[in-house]
Amino acid sequence: MAKGVGASDWQTGHTAKKGLIVTTTLSVTVLVENTANQRGLLAEHGLAFWVECNGQRFLFDTGQGMALARNAAKLGIDLSAADVVILSHGHYDHSGGLQAILPSLRRAAVCAHATAFCDRFAHSPQTGARSVRSPIESLDRLTPHVRQIIATSSSPLELGKGLWVTGQIPRRNDFEDVGGAFYLDPACTQPDPVADDQAIYAKTGDGLVVLLGCAHSGVVNTLDYICESTGESRIHAVLGGMHLLNADDNRMERTIRRLRELDVQRIGLAHCTGFGAMARLHHALPNRCFHCVTGTRIEIGPATREARA
């Protein structure tokens, strides 16, 4: 029987500063991304990571739903073993796969921001308004199918031994925006702040490891908030989408400057970062950036390494 919406059984707030567990074993496998590196793996516009942290298993995002189960099977990953499924936000390319795998998630909890499943639209001059919402109607819709629903809000939340979700991320700088023309209504009159955007992170002996969905809050806002929440200034790796497709020169320059200041060691570029932005980041931060495509495996610990399936 699934428990109701809430976070009462989970550790909340900024206690991370006092007791952030140092993760001794952390592995990340990219299950869904816009590109793939091996025959037999499917690529789709979306993102999903499989994370193993201190003996627990987490699925972070689910792609659109066409590639997730097949790629997991190909890579030898049993999705039914997930302890928690976390959604970075409610857009279809991150949450669409959840519906397809619900029958296998009875032992898992699902974690999403309380506003993740609202109506939402994107607008472009070519297509006009189009829906980009999740096929899941509400958090309550998931209740009969999973062990527990965890609704995040404005405080970080520990989901397992050493793995945290940010909850809603403050927007504090003046150069980052949501990364596109997103709206809450089909007439595109109410801008969508994508308030549900969140990231996950763990502390390792080498520093923080951060996974992004789309970073609609801004990658710099996200990293600054995590450093502030944890009291940890070292960032070993940042992986995922940065939604820099439409970033102007000012945003790119200031993003690169802050990544240098934070001395991020490994930057896994994926999904909505955009090829132009990827090229610029590769040029500005040589030997630190790599393309985090479907099939990429990263192990972080005493023998940190990146592998391709």
C-alpha positions as a Markdown table, in Angstrom:
| # | Residue | x | y | z |
|---|---|---|---|---|
| 1 | Met | 0.0 | 0.0 | 0.0 |
| 2 | Ala | 1.5 | 3.3 | -1.0 |
| 3 | Lys | 1.8 | 6.1 | 1.5 |
| 4 | Gly | 0.3 | 9.5 | 0.8 |
| 5 | Val | 2.0 | 12.6 | -0.4 |
| 6 | Gly | 4.5 | 14.0 | 2.0 |
| 7 | Ala | 8.1 | 13.9 | 3.1 |
| 8 | Ser | 7.7 | 13.0 | 6.8 |
| 9 | Asp | 9.7 | 9.9 | 6.5 |
| 10 | Trp | 12.7 | 11.6 | 4.9 |
| 11 | Gln | 15.3 | 14.0 | 6.2 |
| 12 | Thr | 14.6 | 17.6 | 5.2 |
| 13 | Gly | 16.1 | 21.0 | 5.4 |
| 14 | His | 19.6 | 22.3 | 5.5 |
| 15 | Thr | 20.9 | 19.8 | 8.0 |
| 16 | Ala | 23.2 | 18.7 | 5.1 |
| 17 | Lys | 25.7 | 21.2 | 6.4 |
| 18 | Lys | 26.0 | 19.3 | 9.7 |
| 19 | Gly | 25.8 | 15.7 | 8.6 |
| 20 | Leu | 26.3 | 15.2 | 4.8 |
| 21 | Ile | 27.4 | 11.6 | 4.4 |
| 22 | Val | 30.5 | 11.1 | 2.3 |
| 23 | Thr | 29.6 | 8.6 | -0.4 |
| 24 | Thr | 32.1 | 5.8 | -0.8 |
| 25 | Thr | 30.5 | 4.1 | -3.8 |
| 26 | Leu | 28.7 | 6.1 | -6.5 |
| 27 | Ser | 28.0 | 5.0 | -10.1 |
| 28 | Val | 26.0 | 6.8 | -12.7 |
| 29 | Thr | 24.7 | 5.2 | -16.0 |
| 30 | Val | 23.0 | 7.3 | -18.7 |
| 31 | Leu | 19.9 | 5.3 | -19.7 |
| 32 | Val | 18.3 | 8.0 | -22.0 |
| 33 | Glu | 19.9 | 10.9 | -23.8 |
| 34 | Asn | 19.5 | 12.6 | -27.3 |
| 35 | Thr | 22.4 | 10.5 | -28.7 |
| 36 | Ala | 23.7 | 7.0 | -28.0 |
| 37 | Asn | 27.2 | 5.4 | -28.2 |
| 38 | Gln | 26.5 | 1.8 | -29.0 |
| 39 | Arg | 24.5 | -0.3 | -31.5 |
| 40 | Gly | 21.3 | -1.6 | -29.8 |
| 41 | Leu | 20.8 | 1.5 | -27.6 |
| 42 | Leu | 18.0 | 3.9 | -28.5 |
| 43 | Ala | 18.4 | 7.7 | -28.4 |
| 44 | Glu | 15.5 | 10.1 | -27.9 |
| 45 | His | 15.1 | 13.7 | -26.9 |
| 46 | Gly | 15.1 | 13.2 | -23.2 |
| 47 | Leu | 17.2 | 12.2 | -20.2 |
| 48 | Ala | 17.4 | 9.5 | -17.6 |
| 49 | Phe | 20.1 | 8.4 | -15.2 |
| 50 | Trp | 20.5 | 5.3 | -13.2 |
| 51 | Val | 22.4 | 6.0 | -9.9 |
| 52 | Glu | 23.7 | 3.6 | -7.4 |
| 53 | Cys | 24.8 | 5.3 | -4.1 |
| 54 | Asn | 25.9 | 3.5 | -1.0 |
| 55 | Gly | 24.0 | 0.3 | -1.9 |
| 56 | Gln | 20.8 | 2.0 | -2.9 |
| 57 | Arg | 19.4 | 2.5 | -6.4 |
| 58 | Phe | 17.8 | 5.6 | -7.9 |
| 59 | Leu | 16.3 | 6.5 | -11.3 |
| 60 | Phe | 16.6 | 10.2 | -12.0 |
| 61 | Asp | 14.2 | 11.2 | -14.8 |
| 62 | Thr | 12.7 | 8.8 | -17.3 |
| 63 | Gly | 13.0 | 10.2 | -20.8 |
| 64 | Gln | 9.9 | 10.3 | -23.0 |
| 65 | Gly | 9.2 | 6.6 | -22.6 |
| 66 | Met | 10.3 | 4.9 | -25.8 |
| 67 | Ala | 13.9 | 4.2 | -24.9 |
| 68 | Leu | 14.0 | 3.7 | -21.1 |
| 69 | Ala | 13.0 | 0.1 | -20.6 |
| 70 | Arg | 14.9 | -1.2 | -23.7 |
| 71 | Asn | 18.1 | 0.6 | -22.9 |
| 72 | Ala | 18.0 | -0.5 | -19.2 |
| 73 | Ala | 17.6 | -4.1 | -20.3 |
| 74 | Lys | 20.5 | -3.8 | -22.8 |
| 75 | Leu | 22.7 | -2.3 | -20.1 |
| 76 | Gly | 21.8 | -5.0 | -17.6 |
| 77 | Ile | 19.8 | -2.7 | -15.3 |
| 78 | Asp | 16.6 | -3.9 | -13.5 |
| 79 | Leu | 14.4 | -0.9 | -13.2 |
| 80 | Ser | 12.1 | -2.7 | -10.7 |
| 81 | Ala | 15.1 | -2.6 | -8.2 |
| 82 | Ala | 14.8 | 1.2 | -7.9 |
| 83 | Asp | 14.4 | 2.4 | -4.4 |
| 84 | Val | 13.4 | 5.9 | -5.5 |
| 85 | Val | 12.4 | 7.5 | -8.8 |
| 86 | Ile | 13.1 | 11.2 | -8.9 |
| 87 | Leu | 11.8 | 13.7 | -11.5 |
| 88 | Ser | 13.9 | 16.8 | -12.1 |
| 89 | His | 10.7 | 18.5 | -13.4 |
| 90 | Gly | 7.4 | 17.7 | -15.2 |
| 91 | His | 8.3 | 18.2 | -18.8 |
| 92 | Tyr | 7.4 | 15.2 | -21.0 |
| 93 | Asp | 11.0 | 14.4 | -22.0 |
| 94 | His | 11.9 | 13.8 | -18.4 |
| 95 | Ser | 8.7 | 12.4 | -17.0 |
| 96 | Gly | 7.1 | 10.6 | -19.9 |
| 97 | Gly | 8.7 | 7.2 | -19.3 |
| 98 | Leu | 7.3 | 7.0 | -15.8 |
| 99 | Gln | 3.9 | 5.9 | -16.9 |
| 100 | Ala | 5.3 | 3.0 | -18.9 |
| 101 | Ile | 7.3 | 1.6 | -16.0 |
| 102 | Leu | 4.7 | 2.1 | -13.2 |
| 103 | Pro | 3.8 | -1.6 | -13.1 |
| 104 | Ser | 7.4 | -2.4 | -12.1 |
| 105 | Leu | 7.7 | 0.2 | -9.4 |
| 106 | Arg | 5.7 | -1.1 | -6.5 |
| 107 | Arg | 8.7 | -1.2 | -4.2 |
| 108 | Ala | 9.8 | 2.3 | -5.1 |
| 109 | Ala | 9.0 | 5.8 | -3.9 |
| 110 | Val | 8.5 | 8.6 | -6.4 |
| 111 | Cys | 9.9 | 12.0 | -5.7 |
| 112 | Ala | 8.7 | 15.1 | -7.6 |
| 113 | His | 8.1 | 18.7 | -6.8 |
| 114 | Ala | 4.5 | 19.4 | -5.8 |
| 115 | Thr | 3.8 | 21.5 | -9.0 |
| 116 | Ala | 5.5 | 19.1 | -11.4 |
| 117 | Phe | 2.3 | 17.8 | -13.1 |
| 118 | Cys | 0.5 | 21.1 | -14.1 |
| 119 | Asp | -0.4 | 22.1 | -17.6 |
| 120 | Arg | 2.5 | 23.7 | -19.5 |
| 121 | Phe | 3.3 | 24.8 | -23.0 |
| 122 | Ala | 6.3 | 25.8 | -25.1 |
| 123 | His | 6.0 | 28.4 | -27.9 |
| 124 | Ser | 8.1 | 28.9 | -31.1 |
| 125 | Pro | 7.4 | 31.0 | -34.2 |
| 126 | Gln | 7.5 | 27.8 | -36.3 |
| 127 | Thr | 5.0 | 25.6 | -34.3 |
| 128 | Gly | 3.2 | 28.1 | -32.1 |
| 129 | Ala | 2.1 | 26.7 | -28.8 |
| 130 | Arg | 2.5 | 23.0 | -28.0 |
| 131 | Ser | 1.9 | 21.1 | -24.8 |
| 132 | Val | 5.1 | 19.9 | -23.0 |
| 133 | Arg | 3.4 | 18.6 | -19.9 |
| 134 | Ser | 3.8 | 15.2 | -18.4 |
| 135 | Pro | 1.4 | 12.4 | -19.3 |
| 136 | Ile | 0.9 | 11.9 | -15.6 |
| 137 | Glu | -2.0 | 14.0 | -14.4 |
| 138 | Ser | -1.0 | 14.5 | -10.8 |
| 139 | Leu | 1.1 | 13.1 | -8.0 |
| 140 | Asp | -2.1 | 11.5 | -6.6 |
| 141 | Arg | -2.4 | 9.5 | -9.8 |
| 142 | Leu | 0.7 | 7.6 | -8.8 |
| 143 | Thr | -0.4 | 6.7 | -5.3 |
| 144 | Pro | -1.9 | 3.2 | -6.1 |
| 145 | His | 1.1 | 2.1 | -8.0 |
| 146 | Val | 4.1 | 2.9 | -5.8 |
| 147 | Arg | 5.3 | 2.5 | -2.3 |
| 148 | Gln | 5.3 | 6.2 | -1.4 |
| 149 | Ile | 4.9 | 9.7 | -3.0 |
| 150 | Ile | 7.4 | 12.3 | -1.9 |
| 151 | Ala | 6.5 | 15.9 | -2.7 |
| 152 | Thr | 9.4 | 18.3 | -2.5 |
| 153 | Ser | 9.1 | 22.0 | -2.0 |
| 154 | Ser | 11.8 | 24.6 | -1.0 |
| 155 | Ser | 14.2 | 22.6 | 1.1 |
| 156 | Pro | 16.8 | 19.9 | 0.2 |
| 157 | Leu | 15.7 | 16.4 | 1.1 |
| 158 | Glu | 17.9 | 13.3 | 1.7 |
| 159 | Leu | 16.5 | 10.4 | -0.3 |
| 160 | Gly | 18.9 | 7.7 | 0.7 |
| 161 | Lys | 22.2 | 7.4 | 2.5 |
| 162 | Gly | 24.1 | 10.3 | 0.9 |
| 163 | Leu | 21.9 | 11.2 | -2.0 |
| 164 | Trp | 20.0 | 14.5 | -1.8 |
| 165 | Val | 17.5 | 16.3 | -4.0 |
| 166 | Thr | 17.6 | 20.1 | -3.9 |
| 167 | Gly | 13.9 | 20.8 | -4.0 |
| 168 | Gln | 13.0 | 24.2 | -5.5 |
| 169 | Ile | 16.1 | 26.2 | -6.4 |
| 170 | Pro | 16.3 | 30.0 | -5.7 |
| 171 | Arg | 16.9 | 32.2 | -8.7 |
| 172 | Arg | 19.5 | 34.7 | -7.5 |
| 173 | Asn | 21.6 | 35.9 | -10.4 |
| 174 | Asp | 20.6 | 38.3 | -13.1 |
| 175 | Phe | 21.9 | 36.4 | -16.2 |
| 176 | Glu | 20.1 | 33.0 | -16.1 |
| 177 | Asp | 16.5 | 32.4 | -17.1 |
| 178 | Val | 14.4 | 29.3 | -17.7 |
| 179 | Gly | 16.1 | 28.8 | -21.1 |
| 180 | Gly | 13.1 | 29.1 | -23.4 |
| 181 | Ala | 9.6 | 30.3 | -24.1 |
| 182 | Phe | 7.6 | 28.3 | -21.5 |
| 183 | Tyr | 4.1 | 29.1 | -20.5 |
| 184 | Leu | 1.3 | 27.8 | -18.2 |
| 185 | Asp | -1.5 | 28.4 | -20.6 |
| 186 | Pro | -2.2 | 27.5 | -24.3 |
| 187 | Ala | -2.5 | 31.2 | -25.2 |
| 188 | Cys | 1.1 | 31.7 | -23.9 |
| 189 | Thr | 0.2 | 34.7 | -21.8 |
| 190 | Gln | 1.4 | 33.3 | -18.4 |
| 191 | Pro | 5.2 | 32.6 | -18.3 |
| 192 | Asp | 6.1 | 29.3 | -16.7 |
| 193 | Pro | 8.9 | 29.8 | -14.1 |
| 194 | Val | 9.5 | 26.0 | -14.1 |
| 195 | Ala | 9.4 | 26.3 | -10.3 |
| 196 | Asp | 9.5 | 22.5 | -10.1 |
| 197 | Asp | 13.1 | 22.3 | -11.5 |
| 198 | Gln | 15.4 | 20.4 | -9.1 |
| 199 | Ala | 18.7 | 18.5 | -9.2 |
| 200 | Ile | 20.3 | 15.7 | -7.1 |
| 201 | Tyr | 23.7 | 15.5 | -5.5 |
| 202 | Ala | 26.0 | 13.5 | -3.4 |
| 203 | Lys | 29.2 | 14.2 | -1.5 |
| 204 | Thr | 32.3 | 12.1 | -2.4 |
| 205 | Gly | 35.8 | 12.2 | -1.1 |
| 206 | Asp | 36.7 | 14.2 | -4.2 |
| 207 | Gly | 33.8 | 16.7 | -3.7 |
| 208 | Leu | 30.2 | 17.1 | -4.8 |
| 209 | Val | 28.7 | 15.2 | -7.7 |
| 210 | Val | 25.6 | 16.9 | -9.2 |
| 211 | Leu | 23.1 | 15.6 | -11.7 |
| 212 | Leu | 20.9 | 18.0 | -13.6 |
| 213 | Gly | 17.7 | 17.5 | -15.5 |
| 214 | Cys | 17.5 | 20.6 | -17.6 |
| 215 | Ala | 18.7 | 23.2 | -15.1 |
| 216 | His | 15.8 | 25.5 | -15.8 |
| 217 | Ser | 16.8 | 27.3 | -12.6 |
| 218 | Gly | 20.2 | 28.0 | -14.2 |
| 219 | Val | 23.3 | 25.8 | -13.7 |
| 220 | Val | 25.0 | 28.5 | -11.8 |
| 221 | Asn | 22.1 | 29.1 | -9.5 |
| 222 | Thr | 21.9 | 25.3 | -9.0 |
| 223 | Leu | 25.5 | 24.8 | -8.1 |
| 224 | Asp | 25.7 | 27.9 | -5.9 |
| 225 | Tyr | 22.6 | 26.7 | -4.0 |
| 226 | Ile | 24.0 | 23.2 | -3.5 |
| 227 | Cys | 27.3 | 24.6 | -2.2 |
| 228 | Glu | 25.5 | 26.9 | 0.2 |
| 229 | Ser | 23.2 | 24.1 | 1.4 |
| 230 | Thr | 26.0 | 21.6 | 2.0 |
| 231 | Gly | 28.9 | 23.9 | 3.1 |
| 232 | Glu | 31.0 | 22.1 | 0.5 |
| 233 | Ser | 32.9 | 24.2 | -2.0 |
| 234 | Arg | 34.5 | 21.4 | -4.0 |
| 235 | Ile | 32.6 | 20.1 | -7.0 |
| 236 | His | 34.0 | 17.0 | -8.6 |
| 237 | Ala | 31.4 | 16.5 | -11.4 |
| 238 | Val | 28.3 | 18.0 | -12.9 |
| 239 | Leu | 26.4 | 15.9 | -15.4 |
| 240 | Gly | 23.2 | 16.5 | -17.4 |
| 241 | Gly | 21.3 | 19.2 | -19.3 |
| 242 | Met | 22.1 | 22.9 | -18.9 |
| 243 | His | 19.5 | 24.3 | -21.3 |
| 244 | Leu | 21.9 | 26.7 | -22.9 |
| 245 | Leu | 20.4 | 26.3 | -26.4 |
| 246 | Asn | 19.2 | 29.9 | -26.4 |
| 247 | Ala | 21.9 | 31.4 | -24.2 |
| 248 | Asp | 23.4 | 34.7 | -25.3 |
| 249 | Asp | 27.1 | 35.6 | -25.0 |
| 250 | Asn | 26.7 | 37.2 | -21.6 |
| 251 | Arg | 25.1 | 34.1 | -20.1 |
| 252 | Met | 27.7 | 31.8 | -21.7 |
| 253 | Glu | 30.6 | 34.0 | -20.6 |
| 254 | Arg | 29.4 | 34.2 | -17.0 |
| 255 | Thr | 28.5 | 30.5 | -16.8 |
| 256 | Ile | 32.0 | 29.6 | -18.0 |
| 257 | Arg | 33.5 | 32.0 | -15.5 |
| 258 | Arg | 31.6 | 30.5 | -12.6 |
| 259 | Leu | 32.4 | 27.0 | -13.6 |
| 260 | Arg | 36.1 | 28.0 | -13.6 |
| 261 | Glu | 35.7 | 29.7 | -10.2 |
| 262 | Leu | 34.1 | 26.6 | -8.8 |
| 263 | Asp | 36.9 | 24.5 | -10.3 |
| 264 | Val | 34.5 | 21.8 | -11.5 |
| 265 | Gln | 36.7 | 18.9 | -12.5 |
| 266 | Arg | 34.3 | 16.9 | -14.8 |
| 267 | Ile | 31.5 | 18.3 | -16.8 |
| 268 | Gly | 29.2 | 15.8 | -18.5 |
| 269 | Leu | 27.2 | 17.7 | -21.2 |
| 270 | Ala | 23.9 | 16.3 | -22.3 |
| 271 | His | 20.4 | 16.7 | -23.7 |
| 272 | Cys | 19.3 | 20.4 | -23.8 |
| 273 | Thr | 22.8 | 22.0 | -23.4 |
| 274 | Gly | 22.9 | 22.6 | -27.1 |
| 275 | Phe | 25.7 | 21.7 | -29.5 |
| 276 | Gly | 26.8 | 25.3 | -29.9 |
| 277 | Ala | 27.1 | 25.7 | -26.1 |
| 278 | Met | 28.7 | 22.3 | -25.8 |
| 279 | Ala | 31.4 | 23.4 | -28.3 |
| 280 | Arg | 32.0 | 26.6 | -26.4 |
| 281 | Leu | 32.3 | 24.8 | -23.1 |
| 282 | His | 34.7 | 22.2 | -24.6 |
| 283 | His | 36.8 | 25.0 | -25.9 |
| 284 | Ala | 36.8 | 27.1 | -22.7 |
| 285 | Leu | 37.3 | 24.2 | -20.3 |
| 286 | Pro | 39.4 | 21.6 | -22.2 |
| 287 | Asn | 40.0 | 18.2 | -20.6 |
| 288 | Arg | 37.1 | 18.7 | -18.3 |
| 289 | Cys | 34.1 | 18.4 | -20.6 |
| 290 | Phe | 32.7 | 15.2 | -22.2 |
| 291 | His | 29.4 | 14.3 | -24.0 |
| 292 | Cys | 27.3 | 12.3 | -21.6 |
| 293 | Val | 25.5 | 10.2 | -24.1 |
| 294 | Thr | 23.2 | 7.1 | -23.7 |
| 295 | Gly | 25.4 | 4.3 | -22.5 |
| 296 | Thr | 28.0 | 6.4 | -20.6 |
| 297 | Arg | 28.9 | 4.9 | -17.3 |
| 298 | Ile | 30.7 | 6.8 | -14.6 |
| 299 | Glu | 32.1 | 5.4 | -11.3 |
| 300 | Ile | 33.2 | 7.7 | -8.6 |
| 301 | Gly | 35.2 | 6.6 | -5.6 |
| 302 | Pro | 38.8 | 5.4 | -5.0 |
| 303 | Ala | 39.2 | 4.5 | -8.7 |
| 304 | Thr | 37.1 | 7.2 | -10.4 |
| 305 | Arg | 36.6 | 6.5 | -14.1 |
| 306 | Glu | 34.4 | 7.1 | -17.0 |
| 307 | Ala | 33.4 | 4.2 | -19.2 |
| 308 | Arg | 31.4 | 3.8 | -22.4 |
| 309 | Ala | 29.1 | 0.8 | -22.6 |
